[in-house]
Amino acid sequence: SAVNVKVDMKGNETAEQAAAKIAAAVNDANVGIGAFSDGDTISYVSKAGKDGSGAITSAVSGVVIADTGSTGVGTAAGVAPSATAFAKTNDTVAKIDISTAKGAQSAVLVIDEAIKQIDAQRADL
């Protein structure tokens, strides 16, 4: 499913500033994808999911950044597996390295997924 994230740009940002704003907006959206900016480059982290046939799907299959006008307003959209489609992994919490921003964001994703599963179980009670 597509996820749209709004990023407010003034129009005079450097590539590094724009990348940082986009990464922050993706992370603030809390959609199961972690975004990390390193200079003018953004990398994304997500757990891979499975589609209805059980085939592994790409964690992030595409990111599109569109400028919607001369005012510097644009949109960034990505496609990722839905939160309910995330697959189990053999990783344990003990194996998560939080000494880097990427590792810390991965830890947050694991915690978010655990909380979602707990909430789903509570809803069934």
N, C-alpha and C positions, 0 to 999 in steps of 0.2 A: 504494500500500500504506500502511496506517496505521502510524504510529510512536508508541509510547507512551513518554513521558518522565516519570520519577518526580521530583517536587519535594517536598522536606520543608518543611513550614510549621509554625511554632510556634502559629499561630493569632492572634498579636497583631501581625502585620506590617502596615505601612501599604501602601497600593496601590503606592507606588513601590518599596518593599522586595519586595513579592510579584512585581512585574513584573521586577525585577532578578534574583530567584531563578529565575523561569521562563526568562528569556532565557539565564541562565548554564547551566541544565540542558539546554536545547535545544542550545546550542553545545557543551557537554561531550559530548553524545550522538554528535556527529560523524556526522550522518545526511544531510549535504548541504544543510542549511538553516541560515542565519545568523539569529540573533534579536538585536534591539537594543532596549533599554529606554530610553525618554526620559520620565522622570517616571513616570506610571502607564500609559503607552502602550507597546505592544510592536509593532515592525514586523519583518517576516520577509523575507529575501532568499534566493532560490534560482534556479538556472537552470531555465528551462522545459524540459519534456520532451515527447516525442511518444509517443502511444499506438500500438497495433498497426496502426492505419490510417494513421498518419503525421500525425494531427491534433495540434496543439499542446495540451498540457494545462496547467492552472493550476499555477504553481509551488507554491503552498500553497492547497489548496482548502478548508481548514477547520481551525480550532483550537478545541478544546473543553476547558474547564477544569471539572473536577468535584470537588466536595467529597465525600469518601467517608465522612465521619463527623464527630462533634463534637470529635475530637482534633485537628482542623486538618490532617489528611492529605488531600491531593487529588491528582488526576492531570491532566495536560495532554496532550492527544493531537492530532496534526495529520496531515493526509494530504498526501503529496507524491509526485511521480513517483519511481520507484526510481532508484537511482544509475546503473543500466545503461541507463536510458531517457533520460538527459540528452542534449540535442541540442548539436551544435557551434554555436558562435557566431562572429561575425566579429571579436570582441574579441581584441586581442592583449595580451600581458602588459605591453607598453609603455604601453597605454592605461589600465591600472588605476591609479586614484588612491587611494593609501594614506594620504592626509592626514586621513581621517576614519575612525572606527570601522567604518562601513558599508563603505567602500572596502577597508579592511584585511580585513574578513571576506570580502568578495567575492574578494579575492586568495587567501585561504586556501582558499576553495571551488574556485577554479581549480586550485590546487596539489594539493588532495586528489583532484580528478578526474583530473589528470595521473598521479598516483601510482597510482590505481586502474587506469588503462589500462595503465601499465607493468607492474603486478603481473599483470594478465590476460594480457598478452603473454608474460611470463616463465612463467606457468603452462602456456601452450600449447607451450612449448619442450620 
